[in-house]
Amino acid sequence: MHFTSESSTDGVTQRHFTLDGVPGVLWQPDGLPLGGRPLVLLGHGGGQHKLGSVDRARRCVRERGFAAVALDAPGHGERPRSAQDERFATEIGELIAAGRPISAWVARHTAALAERAVPEWVAVLDALEEWAEGLGPVGYWGLSLGSVIGIPLAAAEPRVAAAVFGLAGHASQVEAAGRVGVPVEFLLQWDDELVPREGALALFGALGSREKTLHANAGGHLEVPELELESSERFLARHLGRVG
């Protein structure tokens, strides 16, 4: 892991890094160690990038005492884009504008992104654990593409202790969902134009977690209420613990 820059604002240290060509950002309280501190992994949506999570990351640090880390998903942010990545970004915008659900091609492309992204997240956790000489409880927060990546990550990575998912629901995600056993809060938009309601409900039902909660609200894919985002942060704090 190579740290490329460091800055501090309002008690939060922000470090940019790369690991095997994957760019990421780590946030933690100024002057305090990462080791033993709860860590939240932040997954971004399709067509977005790691710094789209900066406000949530800073709240995790300032209000909860956590650390947080975000990565650019394959084909996003600072990472190289293939012709298929460009098509994906364009098609997502067109589907939202037209009020149509994701196509079979988009579902296949996001599944392929997840196959690449999951081992990248595992490698970052390994590197941070070595750098910090141990990690505290780990949580995951990611909607839409963040859930497409986060569900197989939570299924495969025993260090993830709780997760927030939502705005997802394709048949290709059901098998991995059945292997998720950690507490989950799942966000669903009742009028989601990208993810049909029936698919999202089926994905929630497939989750193997004994503790799982469904939060449904009216509105489209990009209209998740702020109160639900705040609720999801409280959910992670309950399961990861609070640090002064």
RADA-V768649 format. One record per helix or strand. SS is the DSSP state (2 for helix, 1 for strand). FROM is the first residue (numbers start at 1). TO is the last residue. If there is no record, write none. Layout:
BEGIN
SS:FROM:TO + SS:FROM:TO
END
This chain:
BEGIN
1:2:9 + 1:12:19 + 1:22:29 + 1:39:43 + 2:50:64 + 1:67:71 + 2:83:98 + 2:104:132 + 1:138:142 + 2:145:156 + 1:160:166 + 2:171:178 + 1:183:189 + 2:197:206 + 1:212:217 + 2:226:240
END
